[in-house]
Amino acid sequence: MTAHENIPADDAQAVLDDLNEFRQSIDNIDAALIHLLAERFKCTQKVGKLKAEHGLPASDPGREARQIQRLRALAEGAHLDPAFAEKWFNFVVAEVIHHHVKLATPATAPAPAPALAAATPAAAAAPTPASGPTPGDRRATVALPAHTAVAPVHPNPVHSDPAHPNPAPATPAGAARPKPSPTRPSA
Ligand SMILES: C=C(O[C@@H]1C=C(C(=O)O)C=C[C@H]1O)C(=O)O
């Protein structure tokens, strides 16, 4: 059943026109939010590097408390649920702090290749590096609204630091990964 089956035929086109117009605006707003988030993460990465260089703590709870008060007041003025504004902020800040902790953590030797790890009993028995939460990782503690189907995300899709590129996303078992054809260049 399509969404417009219950609408009288003479109204259906007008309703669909309205729906499409609203959805275009939604798509524009979503695009703007992604760009704004990317800019925010560029700034917070700079803050993270500064903190790492000067041995400052990854998080600043006092600053966050002031930001939350400000955002809640802004939300009220904008007729947005202040509790939602606070949850959104906590979600973003948890990711920022995770980045800051990583920036402050000295890089370790790369993990051995899986074949080598399996062939070496000691290596096979050793816990996987970086498998658990790092100190200061608060992402798991951020409670999202029940309808927000967003798991704590790592790596961050808007992470834009070329020094810390995102690894390739995991491919689910059995899923076909498209392979670029070396012989047929795309048009
Ligand atoms: C960006 C900073 O680091 C953390 C992240 C914040 C944020 O994303 O707004 C705020 C405070 C800090 O916990 C900062 O200290 O300014």
The ligand as a MOL file (V3000), in Angstrom:
LIG
                    3D

  0  0  0     0  0            999 V3000
M  V30 BEGIN CTAB
M  V30 COUNTS 16 16 0 0 0
M  V30 BEGIN ATOM
M  V30 1 C 36.2550 21.0110 22.5560 0
M  V30 2 C 36.5990 20.8780 23.8500 0
M  V30 3 O 36.7340 19.6220 24.4500 0
M  V30 4 C 35.6090 18.9160 24.9660 0
M  V30 5 C 34.5190 18.9850 24.0040 0
M  V30 6 C 33.5950 19.9980 24.0450 0
M  V30 7 C 32.6950 20.2590 22.8730 0
M  V30 8 O 32.6590 19.4270 21.9470 0
M  V30 9 O 32.0210 21.3160 22.8660 0
M  V30 10 C 33.4970 20.7930 25.1880 0
M  V30 11 C 34.2880 20.5930 26.2640 0
M  V30 12 C 35.2840 19.4980 26.3430 0
M  V30 13 O 34.8120 18.4930 27.2000 0
M  V30 14 C 36.9090 22.0240 24.6990 0
M  V30 15 O 37.4630 21.8310 25.7880 0
M  V30 16 O 36.6210 23.1580 24.2800 0
M  V30 END ATOM
M  V30 BEGIN BOND
M  V30 1 2 1 2
M  V30 2 1 2 3
M  V30 3 1 2 14
M  V30 4 1 3 4
M  V30 5 1 4 5
M  V30 6 1 4 12
M  V30 7 2 5 6
M  V30 8 1 6 7
M  V30 9 1 6 10
M  V30 10 2 7 8
M  V30 11 1 7 9
M  V30 12 2 10 11
M  V30 13 1 11 12
M  V30 14 1 12 13
M  V30 15 2 14 15
M  V30 16 1 14 16
M  V30 END BOND
M  V30 END CTAB
M  END
